[in-house]
Amino acid sequence: MTNEEKLYDRTIQLLHERGVRISDIGELVMFLQERFIPKLTLEEATQNVRIVLRKREVQNAVMTGIALDKAAEANSLEEPLQKIIAEDEGLYGVDEVLAFSIVNVYGSIGFTNYGYIDRIKPGILAKLNAHEPGIIHTFLDDIVGATAAAASRLAHSHPEIEDDIY
């Protein structure tokens, strides 16, 4: 197994450990794109999620964000950072900055889709953002949303989309 395969497998494993399946992210891609690509399938959406998750900078963002969420759950960060991440303070913003490193890989479509999905938090994002006691997903909800937004890259391979939609 190559190092690239190990990093990809580890990324998928970490997402699964935190309750996120690749199909969950694929469903977010469907939410973002099915209105514009009526024949889009969950299989195609999920395949594009896998493509995004194979990028090294995306893997690094996933691993970093999950590590910070776990550290906050273990109460092992210094104050005031511990409280800020544990409470997912609205003005913190570093979680979104990490997410931008994912969406920027695929240009403006990822950026605009991320802002939209982060605001309304459909599907798995609602679950991750539920703020259940003892469970911290301050970074993970943004990472998952950014991955779905970046997987909207598939719009570039659908010529039936009108140019003025984006």
Sine and cosine of phi, psi and omega as CSV:
sin_phi,cos_phi,sin_psi,cos_psi,sin_omega,cos_omega
0.00,0.00,0.75,-0.66,0.00,-1.00
-0.97,0.22,0.26,-0.97,0.06,-1.00
-0.87,0.49,-0.63,0.78,0.04,-1.00
-0.87,0.50,-0.69,0.72,0.02,-1.00
-0.91,0.41,-0.62,0.78,0.02,-1.00
-0.90,0.44,-0.69,0.72,0.01,-1.00
-0.91,0.42,-0.66,0.75,0.04,-1.00
-0.89,0.46,-0.76,0.65,0.01,-1.00
-0.86,0.51,-0.65,0.76,0.01,-1.00
-0.91,0.41,-0.63,0.78,0.03,-1.00
-0.88,0.48,-0.73,0.68,0.02,-1.00
-0.89,0.46,-0.68,0.73,0.01,-1.00
-0.87,0.49,-0.71,0.71,0.01,-1.00
-0.89,0.46,-0.67,0.74,0.04,-1.00
-0.88,0.48,-0.71,0.70,0.01,-1.00
-0.88,0.48,-0.67,0.74,0.02,-1.00
-0.87,0.50,-0.48,0.88,-0.02,-1.00
-1.00,-0.09,0.14,0.99,0.09,-1.00
1.00,0.04,0.31,0.95,-0.03,-1.00
-0.91,-0.42,0.85,-0.53,0.09,-1.00
-0.99,-0.13,0.42,-0.91,0.05,-1.00
-0.87,0.50,-0.59,0.81,0.02,-1.00
-0.91,0.42,-0.50,0.87,0.09,-1.00
-0.88,0.48,-0.67,0.74,0.01,-1.00
-0.94,0.33,-0.62,0.79,0.08,-1.00
-0.85,0.52,-0.62,0.78,0.04,-1.00
-0.90,0.43,-0.55,0.84,0.08,-1.00
-0.93,0.38,-0.62,0.78,0.06,-1.00
-0.88,0.47,-0.67,0.74,0.05,-1.00
-0.86,0.52,-0.71,0.70,0.01,-1.00
-0.84,0.54,-0.67,0.74,-0.04,-1.00
-0.96,0.27,-0.57,0.83,-0.22,-0.98
-0.91,-0.41,-0.30,0.95,-0.13,-0.99
-0.90,0.44,-0.44,0.90,0.05,-1.00
-0.92,0.39,-0.52,0.85,-0.04,-1.00
-1.00,-0.10,-0.43,0.90,-0.01,-1.00
-0.82,-0.58,0.99,0.12,-0.12,-0.99
-0.85,0.53,-0.47,0.88,-0.03,-1.00
-1.00,-0.05,0.17,0.99,0.01,-1.00
-0.89,0.46,0.70,-0.71,0.04,-1.00
-0.95,-0.32,0.39,-0.92,0.07,-1.00
-0.88,0.48,-0.56,0.83,0.03,-1.00
-0.88,0.48,-0.72,0.70,0.02,-1.00
-0.91,0.41,-0.67,0.74,0.02,-1.00
-0.88,0.48,-0.71,0.70,-0.02,-1.00
-0.92,0.39,-0.61,0.80,0.05,-1.00
-0.88,0.48,-0.62,0.79,0.03,-1.00
-0.94,0.34,-0.51,0.86,0.12,-0.99
-0.89,0.45,-0.70,0.71,0.02,-1.00
-0.87,0.49,-0.64,0.77,0.03,-1.00
-0.88,0.48,-0.71,0.70,0.02,-1.00
-0.88,0.48,-0.70,0.72,-0.05,-1.00
-0.94,0.33,-0.17,0.99,0.06,-1.00
-1.00,0.09,-0.16,0.99,0.03,-1.00
-0.98,0.21,0.73,-0.68,-0.06,-1.00
-0.85,0.52,-0.68,0.73,-0.02,-1.00
-0.91,0.41,-0.50,0.87,0.07,-1.00
-0.95,0.32,-0.70,0.71,0.04,-1.00
-0.85,0.52,-0.68,0.73,0.02,-1.00
-0.88,0.47,-0.66,0.75,0.02,-1.00
-0.91,0.42,-0.68,0.73,0.01,-1.00
-0.87,0.48,-0.76,0.65,-0.04,-1.00
-0.90,0.45,-0.65,0.76,-0.01,-1.00
-0.92,0.40,-0.75,0.66,-0.02,-1.00
-0.89,0.46,-0.69,0.72,0.01,-1.00
-0.92,0.40,-0.62,0.78,0.04,-1.00
-0.88,0.48,-0.65,0.76,0.02,-1.00
-0.93,0.36,-0.65,0.76,0.07,-1.00
-0.88,0.48,-0.70,0.72,0.01,-1.00
-0.90,0.43,-0.65,0.76,0.02,-1.00
-0.89,0.46,-0.64,0.77,0.04,-1.00
-0.92,0.39,-0.63,0.78,0.06,-1.00
-0.89,0.46,-0.56,0.83,0.01,-1.00
-0.99,0.13,0.01,1.00,-0.01,-1.00
0.85,0.53,0.63,0.78,-0.09,-1.00
-0.95,-0.31,0.20,0.98,0.08,-1.00
-0.99,-0.11,0.45,-0.89,0.04,-1.00
-0.97,0.25,0.52,-0.85,0.10,-1.00
-0.97,0.24,0.52,-0.85,0.07,1.00
-1.00,0.07,-0.02,1.00,-0.04,-1.00
-0.85,0.52,-0.63,0.78,0.00,-1.00
-0.82,0.57,-0.76,0.65,-0.03,-1.00
-0.92,0.39,-0.65,0.76,-0.03,-1.00
-0.88,0.48,-0.75,0.67,-0.02,-1.00
-0.95,0.30,-0.67,0.74,-0.01,-1.00
-0.87,0.49,-0.58,0.82,-0.02,-1.00
-1.00,-0.08,-0.02,1.00,0.00,-1.00
0.76,0.65,0.79,0.62,-0.05,-1.00
-0.83,0.55,0.71,-0.70,-0.09,-1.00
-0.86,0.50,-0.53,0.85,-0.04,-1.00
-1.00,-0.05,0.09,1.00,-0.01,-1.00
-0.89,0.45,-0.86,0.51,0.15,-0.99
0.98,0.19,-0.30,0.95,-0.03,-1.00
-0.92,0.39,-0.52,0.85,0.06,-1.00
-0.89,0.46,-0.64,0.77,0.07,-1.00
-0.93,0.36,-0.61,0.80,0.03,-1.00
-0.88,0.47,-0.66,0.75,0.06,-1.00
-0.89,0.46,-0.65,0.76,0.03,-1.00
-0.89,0.46,-0.58,0.81,0.02,-1.00
-0.88,0.48,-0.49,0.87,0.03,-1.00
-0.91,0.41,-0.39,0.92,0.06,-1.00
-0.99,0.11,-0.77,0.63,-0.09,-1.00
-0.92,0.40,-0.51,0.86,-0.03,-1.00
-0.94,0.35,-0.25,0.97,0.04,-1.00
-0.90,0.44,-0.51,0.86,-0.09,-1.00
-0.89,-0.45,0.28,0.96,0.15,-0.99
0.99,0.14,-0.35,-0.94,-0.19,-0.98
-0.90,0.43,-0.51,0.86,0.00,-1.00
-0.89,0.46,-0.65,0.76,0.05,-1.00
-0.91,0.41,-0.66,0.75,-0.04,-1.00
-0.90,0.44,-0.75,0.66,-0.04,-1.00
-0.94,0.35,-0.63,0.77,0.03,-1.00
-0.91,0.41,-0.58,0.81,0.02,-1.00
-0.90,0.44,-0.72,0.69,0.00,-1.00
-0.85,0.53,-0.65,0.76,-0.01,-1.00
-0.92,0.39,-0.78,0.63,-0.09,-1.00
-0.94,0.35,-0.53,0.85,0.02,-1.00
-0.93,0.38,-0.51,0.86,-0.02,-1.00
-0.97,0.25,-0.66,0.75,-0.09,-1.00
-0.99,-0.12,-0.33,0.94,0.09,-1.00
0.75,0.67,0.91,0.42,0.06,-1.00
-0.99,0.16,0.19,-0.98,0.16,-0.99
0.81,0.59,-0.74,-0.68,-0.04,-1.00
-0.86,0.51,-0.44,0.90,-0.01,-1.00
-0.91,0.42,-0.57,0.82,0.05,-1.00
-0.90,0.43,-0.66,0.75,0.02,-1.00
-0.91,0.42,-0.70,0.71,-0.02,-1.00
-0.92,0.38,-0.46,0.89,-0.05,-1.00
-1.00,-0.09,0.23,0.97,-0.08,-1.00
-0.96,0.29,-0.26,0.97,0.01,-1.00
0.83,0.56,0.77,0.63,0.06,-1.00
-0.95,0.31,0.61,-0.79,-0.02,-1.00
-0.83,0.55,0.75,-0.66,0.05,-1.00
0.99,0.13,-0.10,0.99,0.00,-1.00
-0.89,-0.45,0.84,-0.54,-0.05,-1.00
-0.87,-0.49,0.84,-0.54,0.04,-1.00
-0.78,-0.62,0.60,0.80,-0.03,-1.00
-0.82,0.57,-0.69,0.73,0.00,-1.00
-1.00,0.04,-0.61,0.79,-0.15,-0.99
-0.89,0.46,-0.64,0.76,-0.02,-1.00
-0.88,0.47,-0.62,0.79,0.03,-1.00
-0.95,0.33,-0.61,0.79,0.02,-1.00
-0.91,0.42,-0.70,0.72,0.00,-1.00
-0.91,0.41,-0.70,0.71,0.04,-1.00
-0.88,0.47,-0.65,0.76,0.01,-1.00
-0.92,0.39,-0.60,0.80,0.02,-1.00
-0.91,0.42,-0.68,0.73,0.06,-1.00
-0.89,0.45,-0.68,0.74,0.01,-1.00
-0.89,0.45,-0.66,0.75,0.02,-1.00
-0.92,0.40,-0.57,0.82,0.03,-1.00
-0.93,0.38,-0.19,0.98,0.12,-0.99
-0.91,0.41,-0.04,1.00,0.12,-0.99
-0.79,0.61,-0.42,0.91,-0.03,-1.00
-0.87,0.49,-0.37,0.93,0.02,-1.00
-0.87,0.50,-0.47,0.88,-0.01,-1.00
-0.93,0.37,-0.32,0.95,0.00,-1.00
-0.98,-0.20,0.25,0.97,0.01,-1.00
-0.86,-0.51,1.00,-0.05,-0.04,-1.00
-0.92,0.39,-0.22,0.98,-0.01,-1.00
-0.96,0.28,-0.21,0.98,0.02,-1.00
-0.97,0.25,0.72,-0.69,0.04,-1.00
-0.94,0.33,0.62,-0.78,-0.05,-1.00
-0.88,0.48,-0.47,0.88,-0.09,-1.00
-1.00,0.09,0.02,1.00,0.02,-1.00
-0.93,0.37,-0.66,0.75,-0.04,-1.00
-0.97,-0.26,0.00,0.00,0.00,0.00
